[in-house]
Amino acid sequence: MQYGIVLPKHINPDELIKFAVAAENLGFHSLWAADHIVLPITETNLYPYTEDGRFTANAEDPQLDAFTLLSFISSQTSQINLGTSVAIIPYRNPILQAKMFASLDVLTKGRVICGAGVGWWKEEFAALNAPFERRGLATDEYLQIFKQLWTSDVTEFHGETYDFSGIAFFPKPIQKPNGIPIWVGGHTKRAVRRTVRFGDTWHPTRLDPDQIENMLPFINQQCEEYGRNRDEISISLKRTLHFTDIGIETNSRIRSKAAVIDSTQAVTEDIKHCRDLGIENLTFDFQTSNTDECIKVMEHLMNIENQIG
């Protein structure tokens, strides 16, 4: 099992460095940056991952730019992978976005993961003049553009949401031959289909293991339909993690669905269940943003992993 950790919403660079270096030294597979550019002031009831549709952050929470944050963290680490969880693909020009990912991959010597999502917050789309109604189609076409620019000498693309011609794109990403791995976020069958068509890993958030198990037949069916080897598609599940028996208080903020907030024994059984289902990567964010408490959770998690073997 591999483990990824979401970077906390710090704006203190020293605390971010301390967190990232600790994660790398403990042997974690990856660090992840969330992607919100603005947060609408009006409270939403459409967030798909809480019971009442409210978002887990408020409008005053700090939201560093994901690419800038990962660039900063990359300069303080040397081995741990760095990904977006997830970049909302329709928010940015696809050629510029492909260049941002490729540049980061070159400068990190091939440590980048493109976590990709469609997005859901209509007001944020509106603020960015991004295509909300056609966001699924835009995401599909932008991912195709990424892959073509990263892996070939293609000079043109003609789609329904974007087209270009007569360009050269260099440098290519360090990772070969398929370019930067694409981890597709989302909990729906459309997200699974997008993964099989354009990606490498299905990276849902806020699902429990049983929901993953229920989706496995559809993943297999989609691989057959699109001619993908099932072994080419991995699964990474992202949730909130909190141990109730290591002396860290749980907070009263809005909780997302499928959060793992339980005893060490219960968390251990959950991890074993995920492993038995074939989930290869577990990505966690934490209830606490205190760096020392986060490191304590990470140390405890790796102790569990060492015991599970």
ChimeraX attribute file (.defattr): number of C-alpha atoms within 10 A of each C-alpha:
attribute: neighborCount
match mode: 1-to-1
recipient: residues
	/A:1	16
	/A:2	14
	/A:3	22
	/A:4	24
	/A:5	26
	/A:6	22
	/A:7	25
	/A:8	23
	/A:9	15
	/A:10	17
	/A:11	12
	/A:12	8
	/A:13	12
	/A:14	10
	/A:15	16
	/A:16	20
	/A:17	18
	/A:18	14
	/A:19	23
	/A:20	26
	/A:21	16
	/A:22	19
	/A:23	24
	/A:24	17
	/A:25	11
	/A:26	15
	/A:27	16
	/A:28	20
	/A:29	19
	/A:30	24
	/A:31	27
	/A:32	25
	/A:33	25
	/A:34	22
	/A:35	22
	/A:36	18
	/A:37	17
	/A:38	17
	/A:39	19
	/A:40	15
	/A:41	10
	/A:42	9
	/A:43	12
	/A:44	14
	/A:45	12
	/A:46	15
	/A:47	15
	/A:48	16
	/A:49	18
	/A:50	17
	/A:51	13
	/A:52	13
	/A:53	14
	/A:54	18
	/A:55	20
	/A:56	12
	/A:57	13
	/A:58	13
	/A:59	13
	/A:60	10
	/A:61	10
	/A:62	16
	/A:63	20
	/A:64	18
	/A:65	14
	/A:66	21
	/A:67	20
	/A:68	13
	/A:69	18
	/A:70	23
	/A:71	17
	/A:72	14
	/A:73	21
	/A:74	24
	/A:75	11
	/A:76	13
	/A:77	18
	/A:78	13
	/A:79	16
	/A:80	22
	/A:81	21
	/A:82	29
	/A:83	27
	/A:84	24
	/A:85	27
	/A:86	26
	/A:87	24
	/A:88	22
	/A:89	25
	/A:90	29
	/A:91	25
	/A:92	15
	/A:93	13
	/A:94	21
	/A:95	15
	/A:96	11
	/A:97	19
	/A:98	24
	/A:99	20
	/A:100	14
	/A:101	21
	/A:102	27
	/A:103	20
	/A:104	22
	/A:105	26
	/A:106	16
	/A:107	15
	/A:108	21
	/A:109	15
	/A:110	20
	/A:111	22
	/A:112	31
	/A:113	23
	/A:114	26
	/A:115	27
	/A:116	27
	/A:117	25
	/A:118	23
	/A:119	22
	/A:120	14
	/A:121	16
	/A:122	15
	/A:123	17
	/A:124	18
	/A:125	20
	/A:126	12
	/A:127	13
	/A:128	13
	/A:129	12
	/A:130	19
	/A:131	17
	/A:132	19
	/A:133	10
	/A:134	13
	/A:135	21
	/A:136	19
	/A:137	16
	/A:138	23
	/A:139	23
	/A:140	18
	/A:141	22
	/A:142	24
	/A:143	23
	/A:144	18
	/A:145	23
	/A:146	23
	/A:147	18
	/A:148	19
	/A:149	26
	/A:150	26
	/A:151	17
	/A:152	13
	/A:153	13
	/A:154	15
	/A:155	13
	/A:156	14
	/A:157	15
	/A:158	11
	/A:159	13
	/A:160	9
	/A:161	15
	/A:162	14
	/A:163	13
	/A:164	12
	/A:165	10
	/A:166	8
	/A:167	11
	/A:168	11
	/A:169	17
	/A:170	12
	/A:171	13
	/A:172	21
	/A:173	26
	/A:174	21
	/A:175	18
	/A:176	12
	/A:177	10
	/A:178	15
	/A:179	23
	/A:180	27
	/A:181	19
	/A:182	24
	/A:183	28
	/A:184	29
	/A:185	27
	/A:186	23
	/A:187	19
	/A:188	11
	/A:189	13
	/A:190	11
	/A:191	20
	/A:192	25
	/A:193	20
	/A:194	23
	/A:195	27
	/A:196	27
	/A:197	18
	/A:198	18
	/A:199	24
	/A:200	21
	/A:201	23
	/A:202	27
	/A:203	27
	/A:204	25
	/A:205	23
	/A:206	20
	/A:207	18
	/A:208	18
	/A:209	18
	/A:210	11
	/A:211	12
	/A:212	19
	/A:213	14
	/A:214	10
	/A:215	14
	/A:216	15
	/A:217	11
	/A:218	14
	/A:219	19
	/A:220	16
	/A:221	14
	/A:222	20
	/A:223	21
	/A:224	13
	/A:225	12
	/A:226	11
	/A:227	11
	/A:228	15
	/A:229	11
	/A:230	14
	/A:231	9
	/A:232	11
	/A:233	18
	/A:234	18
	/A:235	22
	/A:236	24
	/A:237	24
	/A:238	25
	/A:239	22
	/A:240	20
	/A:241	22
	/A:242	25
	/A:243	22
	/A:244	15
	/A:245	11
	/A:246	13
	/A:247	9
	/A:248	15
	/A:249	13
	/A:250	13
	/A:251	10
	/A:252	7
	/A:253	9
	/A:254	14
	/A:255	17
	/A:256	22
	/A:257	16
	/A:258	18
	/A:259	20
	/A:260	20
	/A:261	17
	/A:262	15
	/A:263	13
	/A:264	17
	/A:265	12
	/A:266	13
	/A:267	19
	/A:268	17
	/A:269	12
	/A:270	16
	/A:271	19
	/A:272	15
	/A:273	14
	/A:274	23
	/A:275	15
	/A:276	11
	/A:277	15
	/A:278	15
	/A:279	21
	/A:280	16
	/A:281	21
	/A:282	20
	/A:283	24
	/A:284	23
	/A:285	19
	/A:286	23
	/A:287	23
	/A:288	17
	/A:289	14
	/A:290	14
	/A:291	18
	/A:292	14
	/A:293	17
	/A:294	23
	/A:295	17
	/A:296	14
	/A:297	19
	/A:298	23
	/A:299	16
	/A:300	15
	/A:301	19
	/A:302	15
	/A:303	13
	/A:304	16
	/A:305	16
	/A:306	9
	/A:307	9
	/A:308	12
	/A:309	7
